[in-house]
């Protein structure tokens, strides 16, 4: 297995790592209850998707 001959500089290392940051998840507002939810997914608060109830919530 090959090993690097020369050391990588700090700027080169940081350029490579510039895409490793965690992204904040994008949320949308539920049209029924107004709670934030992930887009294109069932609302975990009220159990609706696209205006109709798909999960029964207690």
C-alpha positions as CSV (number, residue, x, y, z in Angstrom):
1,X,0.0,0.0,0.0
2,X,1.4,3.4,-1.0
3,X,2.3,6.0,1.6
4,X,2.5,9.7,1.0
5,X,6.0,11.0,0.4
6,X,5.4,14.6,1.6
7,X,3.2,16.1,4.2
8,X,0.0,17.8,3.2
9,X,-0.3,21.4,4.3
10,X,-2.9,22.7,6.6
11,X,-4.7,24.6,3.9
12,X,-4.8,21.6,1.6
13,X,-6.2,19.5,4.5
14,X,-8.8,22.1,5.2
15,X,-9.8,22.4,1.6
16,X,-10.5,18.7,1.5
17,X,-12.5,18.8,4.7
18,X,-14.6,21.8,3.6
19,X,-17.5,19.5,2.5
20,X,-17.6,17.4,5.7
21,X,-19.8,19.8,7.7
22,X,-23.2,18.6,8.8
23,X,-26.1,20.3,7.1
24,X,-29.2,21.5,9.1
25,X,-32.2,19.4,8.0
26,X,-34.7,21.4,6.0
27,X,-38.2,21.5,7.5
28,X,-41.6,22.5,6.2
29,X,-44.7,23.4,8.2
30,X,-47.6,20.9,8.5
31,X,-50.8,22.3,6.9
32,X,-53.0,20.7,9.6
33,X,-51.3,21.3,12.9
34,X,-48.6,23.9,12.0
35,X,-45.7,21.9,13.5
36,X,-42.4,21.6,11.6
37,X,-41.9,18.4,9.7
38,X,-39.6,16.9,7.1
39,X,-40.8,17.5,3.6
40,X,-42.6,14.6,1.7
41,X,-43.1,12.7,5.0
42,X,-46.0,12.0,7.3
43,X,-46.4,14.6,10.1
44,X,-45.4,12.8,13.3
45,X,-47.5,15.2,15.4
46,X,-50.9,14.7,13.7
47,X,-50.4,11.8,11.4
48,X,-51.4,13.5,8.1
49,X,-49.9,13.6,4.7
50,X,-51.1,15.9,1.9
51,X,-54.2,16.8,3.8
52,X,-55.4,13.3,4.6
53,X,-55.0,11.2,7.7
54,X,-52.7,8.2,7.1
55,X,-51.7,7.3,10.7
56,X,-54.0,7.2,13.7
57,X,-52.6,9.3,16.5
58,X,-53.6,9.0,20.1
